[in-house]
Amino acid sequence: MKKKFLLGVFMSFSMLLMLIISCSRSPYPGFEAAENGVYIKYHERGDATETAILNDIVTLQMKYYLDDTTLFESSMLQEPLRFPMIEATFEGDLYAALLQMHVGDSATVVVPVDSFYLVTAGIPELPEFIVPGSPMYFDIRFLSIQTEAEALAEEREFLAQMKKEEQLLLTDYVLSLGDKVEKKASGLYIIQEKQGRGRMPTTGDVLRLHFSVATLDGMELFSTFNREPMDIPYGERFDTDGFDEGIGYLQKGGKLKMIVPSNLAFDSVGRGQMVPPYTTLVYEAELLEILSKEAIEREKAAQRKVEEAKAEKAKEEEASKIQSYIKRENVTVSPTASGLYFIEKEAGTGTQAAAGKEVKVHYTLYNIEGRKLQSSLDGGQPFSFTLGQRQVIQGWDEGIALMKAGGKATLLVPSSLAYGATDRGQDIPAYSPLVFEVELIEVVE
């Protein structure tokens, strides 16, 4: 349920915001200083006289921002913010402002930005775009107040309506499938789309299968049909009760559709934003093999041997690949003691990079054959990290330290200074030398 999800998210957020305080010694022009330390400027006054008390549920629209940067705007969400009121911990925090506002009020509250980042977020240093002592603003439109009991009653009513709607949708869906549908005692509906052969699964078997899951309206949530099949131990908890039951009706080569009502899935709780409460799920499952655990272990052992042999071959070929690159690109520099090739393209004139300093770098990564793998230029944002803190591969820590701001270079990084024997996927298998085109944008002082 969207309301319930947003409530949970904002409860966590609001528990952080309660630490934000105003500074009585730094008044803000145009803002009224209230008795409880809040600096507030009203834009509209509602007709209501009731104010929130502790544990009430308040609903509001909110935007918070700096002088030139918007950080959050609830109007971008599907529903307004809704969260419980708690006691103001510090004089002048956001809750102190909300406790004095009425339904229909529109106002801006201001607090020191330092408090938000250093106290609330717990960041040891202010981000570079923050000016210490600058104001942080909260635009608030107060929409409603509910007691805990009223909020719970509304939630129960909403859930009851969702449950009723699910039953109507499920009935219509099953009727649309005609007499092909078989209803099991548990309430699970199945359709044998393709009959398999052989025995049914028994506890202890491992089922190698493809499956997908979608909602009644056809929105796919997950599928293995476009990737490798999955091995699922039968008789153990894997997914929903309905799915775990349904795969037991498959035979090798068979394909099954399962209509799983919410009481056999995620019931009144749902599953995050993807599966709201009282949602019927539709699975498609195809059983490829019934295997023993021992057979699976033998397969894994054989696969490990293949991967080890592949890695060993890559290890043996790495030096020749590097030499081929050097010859192809006419590299004339010698490697450093560690094996890094630092090929300067343009000398920088700014600050020298050094261990412990934050640097901003634009980069483009290529494999040794010259195929582009990724680039910070595509996103338009340089990559920031602290040099010498092992936040990046060793080849970067060493290579960037040789540069000054404004400089450009090519880093030919052997696998020993990159990911070594670790397989990083299809693009960067084990023992992959890498090539980076880098530009040192800034060394933060």
C-alpha positions in Angstrom: 0.0 0.0 0.0 1.5 3.3 -1.1 0.4 5.2 1.9 1.8 2.7 4.3 5.1 2.6 2.3 5.5 6.3 2.3 4.6 6.4 6.0 7.5 4.0 6.8 10.0 5.8 4.6 9.2 9.2 6.1 9.1 8.0 9.7 12.8 7.1 9.3 13.5 10.4 7.6 11.6 12.4 10.1 13.4 10.8 13.0 16.6 12.3 11.5 15.0 15.7 10.9 14.0 16.1 14.5 17.6 17.0 15.3 17.7 20.1 13.1 17.8 23.3 15.3 17.7 26.9 14.7 20.3 29.4 15.9 18.8 32.1 18.0 21.9 34.3 17.6 21.6 34.3 13.8 18.1 35.7 13.0 16.9 35.4 9.4 15.4 38.6 7.8 11.7 38.3 7.2 11.3 35.4 9.5 9.4 35.6 12.8 11.2 34.2 15.9 8.6 32.1 17.8 8.8 31.4 21.6 9.9 27.8 21.0 12.9 29.0 18.9 11.4 28.4 15.5 12.2 30.9 12.7 9.1 30.9 10.6 7.4 33.0 7.9 3.7 32.4 7.2 2.3 32.7 3.7 -1.3 31.6 4.3 -3.3 31.1 7.5 -5.9 28.4 7.5 -9.2 28.6 9.3 -8.6 25.6 11.6 -7.7 26.2 15.3 -6.5 22.7 16.1 -2.8 22.0 16.4 -1.1 18.6 16.3 -0.1 16.9 19.5 2.4 14.1 20.1 1.7 10.9 18.2 -0.8 12.5 15.9 -0.4 11.7 12.2 0.2 14.8 10.1 -0.1 15.0 6.3 1.7 17.8 4.4 3.5 18.9 1.3 7.1 19.8 1.8 10.1 21.2 -0.1 13.4 21.8 1.4 16.3 23.6 -0.2 19.3 25.9 0.0 19.5 29.3 -1.6 20.3 27.9 -5.0 19.7 24.1 -4.7 16.5 22.1 -4.2 17.2 19.0 -2.1 13.7 17.4 -1.9 10.2 18.1 -3.1 7.3 15.9 -2.0 5.2 17.1 -5.0 7.4 14.7 -7.0 5.9 11.8 -5.1 2.6 10.2 -5.8 1.1 11.2 -2.5 1.8 13.8 0.2 4.1 13.1 3.2 2.4 11.4 6.1 4.2 10.8 9.4 3.7 10.8 13.2 4.5 13.8 15.4 7.2 13.3 18.0 8.5 15.5 20.7 10.9 18.3 19.6 14.3 17.3 20.8 16.0 20.6 20.1 14.7 24.2 20.3 13.7 25.3 16.9 13.7 22.0 15.1 11.2 21.1 12.4 8.8 19.4 14.8 8.6 22.5 16.9 7.4 24.4 13.9 4.8 21.7 13.0 3.5 21.7 16.6 2.5 25.4 16.3 1.0 25.2 12.7 -2.7 24.6 11.8 -4.4 22.7 9.0 -4.5 25.0 6.0 -1.4 27.0 7.0 1.4 27.5 4.5 4.8 28.6 5.8 8.6 28.5 5.4 10.8 27.4 8.3 14.5 28.1 8.3 17.3 26.3 10.1 21.2 26.3 9.9 22.3 23.9 7.1 25.3 22.9 9.3 22.9 21.2 11.7 21.3 19.1 9.0 24.6 17.8 7.6 26.8 17.6 10.7 24.2 16.6 13.2 21.3 15.0 11.3 23.2 13.2 8.6 26.2 12.6 10.7 28.7 13.7 8.0 32.1 14.6 9.5 32.6 17.4 7.0 30.2 19.6 5.1 29.8 18.8 1.4 31.8 21.1 -0.9 28.7 22.8 -2.2 27.6 23.8 1.3 28.6 27.2 2.6 29.0 26.9 6.4 26.3 28.9 8.3 24.0 29.2 5.3 20.3 28.8 5.8 18.3 25.7 4.9 14.6 26.3 4.1 11.5 24.1 4.5 8.4 25.1 2.6 5.4 23.5 4.3 1.7 23.3 3.5 -0.2 21.7 6.3 -2.9 19.4 5.0 -4.4 17.4 7.8 -4.1 16.0 11.3 -5.3 12.6 12.5 -5.2 10.9 15.8 -3.5 7.5 15.9 -6.9 5.8 16.2 -8.2 7.7 13.2 -5.2 6.8 11.1 -5.4 3.1 12.0 -9.2 3.0 11.2 -8.5 4.6 7.8 -5.8 2.1 7.1 -8.0 -0.8 8.1 -10.8 0.5 5.8 -8.3 1.0 3.0 -7.0 -2.6 3.3 -10.5 -4.0 3.5 -11.3 -2.3 0.2 -8.1 -3.6 -1.4 -9.0 -7.1 -0.3 -12.5 -6.8 -1.7 -11.1 -5.5 -5.0 -8.6 -8.3 -5.2 -11.3 -10.9 -4.9 -13.3 -9.3 -7.7 -10.3 -9.1 -10.0 -9.3 -12.7 -9.2 -12.7 -14.0 -10.0 -12.9 -12.2 -13.3 -9.4 -13.4 -14.3 -10.1 -17.0 -13.5 -13.4 -16.9 -15.3 -11.6 -15.5 -18.4 -9.4 -18.6 -18.5 -12.3 -21.0 -18.9 -12.3 -24.6 -17.9 -8.6 -25.1 -18.2 -8.1 -23.9 -14.7 -7.8 -26.3 -11.8 -8.3 -25.1 -8.3 -6.3 -26.8 -5.5 -7.5 -27.2 -1.9 -5.1 -24.5 -0.8 -6.8 -22.0 -3.1 -4.0 -22.1 -5.7 -5.1 -22.1 -9.3 -3.0 -24.0 -12.0 -3.1 -24.5 -15.7 -1.0 -27.2 -17.3 0.3 -25.3 -20.4 2.6 -28.1 -21.5 2.6 -31.7 -20.1 5.9 -33.0 -19.0 7.1 -36.6 -18.6 8.5 -38.6 -15.7 8.0 -38.5 -12.0 6.9 -35.6 -9.8 9.5 -33.8 -7.6 10.1 -35.1 -4.1 11.7 -33.4 -1.1 15.4 -33.2 -1.5 15.3 -32.8 -5.3 16.8 -29.8 -7.0 14.6 -28.3 -9.7 16.3 -26.6 -12.6 13.6 -24.3 -14.0 12.7 -21.1 -15.7 10.0 -19.0 -14.1 8.5 -15.6 -14.2 6.1 -13.7 -12.0 3.7 -10.9 -12.9 0.6 -9.2 -11.6 -2.9 -9.9 -12.9 -2.7 -6.9 -15.3 0.5 -8.4 -16.9 3.2 -6.3 -15.3 6.2 -8.5 -15.1 8.1 -8.4 -11.8 10.8 -11.0 -12.5 11.8 -13.5 -15.0 14.6 -16.0 -15.7 13.4 -16.8 -19.2 15.9 -14.4 -20.7 18.8 -15.6 -18.6 20.2 -18.7 -17.0 17.7 -21.0 -15.3 17.6 -21.3 -11.5 18.2 -24.3 -9.3 15.6 -24.5 -6.5 15.8 -27.1 -3.7 12.3 -28.6 -3.6 10.7 -28.9 -0.2 12.5 -25.9 1.2 11.0 -22.4 1.5 12.0 -20.4 -1.6 9.3 -17.9 -2.7 5.6 -17.6 -1.9 3.6 -20.5 -0.5 1.7 -20.7 -3.8 4.8 -20.9 -5.9 6.5 -23.5 -3.6 3.3 -25.6 -3.9 2.8 -25.2 -7.6 6.3 -26.3 -8.8 5.5 -29.7 -7.2 2.9 -30.3 -9.9 5.5 -30.1 -12.6 7.2 -33.0 -14.5 10.4 -32.7 -16.6 9.7 -30.7 -19.7 6.4 -29.4 -18.4 5.2 -25.8 -18.2 2.7 -24.5 -15.7 0.8 -21.3 -15.0 0.0 -20.6 -11.4 -2.5 -18.0 -10.2 -1.5 -17.3 -6.6 -4.0 -15.3 -4.4 -2.5 -12.9 -1.9 -3.2 -15.3 1.0 -0.7 -17.6 -0.6 1.7 -14.8 -1.4 2.3 -11.5 0.5 -1.2 -11.1 1.9 -1.9 -7.7 3.6 1.7 -6.8 3.9 2.8 -6.7 0.3 6.4 -6.5 -0.8 7.8 -3.0 -1.0 6.6 -0.9 -3.9 6.5 -3.8 -6.3 3.8 -5.8 -4.7 1.0 -3.9 -2.9 -1.1 -5.6 -0.2 -3.7 -8.0 -1.4 -2.1 -8.6 -4.8 -2.7 -11.8 -6.8 0.4 -13.0 -8.5 0.7 -15.0 -11.8 3.7 -17.4 -12.3 4.9 -19.2 -15.4 7.2 -22.1 -14.6 9.0 -24.6 -16.9 10.8 -27.5 -15.4 14.0 -28.4 -17.3 15.6 -31.0 -15.0 15.1 -32.8 -11.7 18.6 -33.2 -10.2 20.1 -34.4 -7.0 22.1 -32.2 -4.7 25.1 -34.4 -5.5 24.7 -33.9 -9.2 24.5 -30.1 -8.7 27.8 -30.3 -6.7 29.4 -32.3 -9.5 28.3 -29.6 -12.0 29.6 -26.8 -9.8 33.0 -28.6 -9.4 33.3 -29.1 -13.1 32.4 -25.5 -13.8 35.0 -24.4 -11.3 37.6 -26.4 -13.2 36.6 -24.7 -16.4 36.8 -21.3 -14.9 40.1 -22.0 -13.2 41.6 -23.2 -16.6 40.2 -20.1 -18.3 41.7 -17.8 -15.6 45.1 -19.6 -15.8 45.1 -19.1 -19.6 44.3 -15.4 -19.1 47.1 -15.1 -16.6 49.6 -16.6 -19.0 48.4 -14.4 -21.9 48.3 -11.1 -20.0 52.0 -10.1 -20.6 51.7 -10.7 -24.3 48.4 -8.7 -24.4 50.2 -5.8 -22.7 53.1 -6.0 -25.2 50.7 -6.0 -28.1 49.0 -2.9 -26.8 52.4 -1.2 -26.3 53.4 -2.0 -29.9 50.0 -1.0 -31.3 49.9 2.3 -29.5 53.6 3.1 -29.8 54.1 3.4 -26.0 57.6 4.5 -25.3 57.5 5.0 -21.5 58.8 2.4 -19.1 56.6 0.9 -16.4 56.9 1.9 -12.8 58.3 -0.5 -10.2 54.8 -1.8 -9.7 54.2 -2.4 -13.4 52.0 0.6 -14.1 52.4 2.4 -17.4 51.8 6.1 -16.9 51.5 7.8 -20.3 51.1 11.6 -19.8 49.1 13.3 -22.5 48.9 16.8 -21.1 50.7 18.1 -18.1 48.6 19.8 -15.4 49.3 23.2 -14.1 47.2 23.1 -10.9 47.6 21.5 -7.5 49.6 18.3 -7.2 47.5 15.3 -6.3 48.6 13.6 -3.0 47.5 10.9 -0.7 44.8 12.0 1.6 43.4 14.6 -0.7 40.1 14.4 -2.4 40.3 14.4 -6.2 37.8 14.7 -9.0 38.5 12.7 -12.1 36.9 12.2 -15.5 37.7 8.8 -17.0 37.0 6.4 -19.8 37.7 2.7 -19.3 38.8 0.4 -22.2 39.7 -3.2 -22.2 43.2 -4.1 -23.6 41.7 -4.7 -27.1 40.4 -1.1 -27.1 36.7 -1.7 -26.5 35.1 1.1 -24.4 33.5 -0.3 -21.2 32.4 2.8 -19.3 33.0 6.5 -18.9 32.2 9.2 -16.4 31.8 11.5 -19.4 28.6 9.8 -20.4 26.9 10.9 -17.1 28.6 14.3 -17.1 29.8 14.0 -13.6 33.4 13.4 -12.6 34.3 10.6 -10.2 35.4 11.8 -6.7 37.5 9.8 -4.2 40.2 10.3 -1.6 43.6 9.4 -2.9 45.6 6.7 -1.2 42.8 5.3 0.9 42.2 2.2 -1.2 38.9 3.5 -2.4 39.9 2.7 -6.0 42.2 0.1 -7.6 45.9 0.4 -6.8 46.7 1.5 -10.3 44.5 4.6 -9.8 46.0 5.4 -6.4 49.4 5.3 -7.9 48.7 6.9 -11.3 46.6 9.8 -10.2 49.2 10.7 -7.6 51.6 11.5 -10.5 49.3 14.2 -11.8 48.4 17.8 -11.3 45.0 19.3 -11.7 44.2 19.9 -15.3 46.4 17.1 -16.5 45.5 14.2 -18.8 47.0 10.8 -19.0 46.6 7.2 -20.1 47.0 4.5 -17.4 47.8 1.1 -18.6 47.0 -1.0 -15.5 48.1 -4.6 -15.2 45.7 -6.9 -13.5 48.0 -7.0 -10.4 47.1 -3.3 -9.9 43.4 -3.8 -10.8 41.2 -6.8 -10.0 43.7 -9.6 -10.2 42.2 -13.1 -10.2 38.7 -11.7 -9.4 36.2 -12.1 -12.2 34.2 -8.9 -12.5 31.8 -10.2 -15.1 31.9 -10.6 -18.9 33.7 -7.2 -19.5 36.5 -7.7 -16.9 37.3 -11.4 -16.5 40.1 -12.6 -14.2 43.6 -11.3 -15.0 42.4 -8.4 -17.2 44.8 -5.5 -17.9 42.8 -2.3 -18.2 43.3 1.0 -20.0 42.0 4.3 -18.5 42.0 7.7 -20.2 41.9 10.1 -17.2 41.7 13.8 -16.7 42.3 15.2 -13.2 39.7 17.9 -12.9 40.4 19.1 -9.4 42.4 18.5 -6.3 40.2 19.7 -3.4 42.1 21.8 -0.9 
